[in-house]
Amino acid sequence: MTTITRTQIEKSAAIIGANKITLAGLDLRPIKDMKETRLPGANFFEANLRGLDFTEAELTGCNFENAALQETNFENANLENSRFYRANLEKADLSGARLVGAYFGSAHLQKTNFTGSNLTNANLHHADVRGADFTEATLIGVSLLGARYDRTTKWPSDLTPLLTGALFERS
């Protein structure tokens, strides 16, 4: 199997447009560093991106459905309107990320860091947010219906999660 490099991805995106790039099902772990990459609209469906560093990357409108994103760093990345349906983001760092309109339906978000991120109008229906940290996150219009949380989940100080439709689970 051929190993794909960051350079190959970026050069191909420059030719056909990032929104035409399909990395679906690929194991991109050997790349490691994707800092500040610009791939708006790229398709990462079922890709293995575990542990990659996407710090300050431009990834608006990307498809991360069913992707392996455990321990991936998206610090200060722009992920507006991206889809994370059933993706595994356990222990991922999304601190300071722009997640406006992002879809996290049924995603695994255990121990994910959302500190200071903007989740305005994001959808976390039925996501598992046990142990996640939403401290200082902007949650205006966020949908938490059926999201599962526990005593270790950290919320903004004035938010009562039970009033959002989220479900408390005892550990």
Buried (B, 14 or more C-beta within 10 A) or exposed (E): EEEBEBEEBBEBBEEEEBBEBEBBEBBBBEBEEBBEBBBBBBBBBBBBBBBBBBBBBBBBBBBBBBBBBBBBBBBBBBBBBBBBBBBBBBBBBBBBBBBBBBBBBBBBBBBBBBBBBBBBBBBBBBBBBBBBBBBBBBBEEBBBBBBBBBEEBBBEEEBEBEEBEBBEEEE
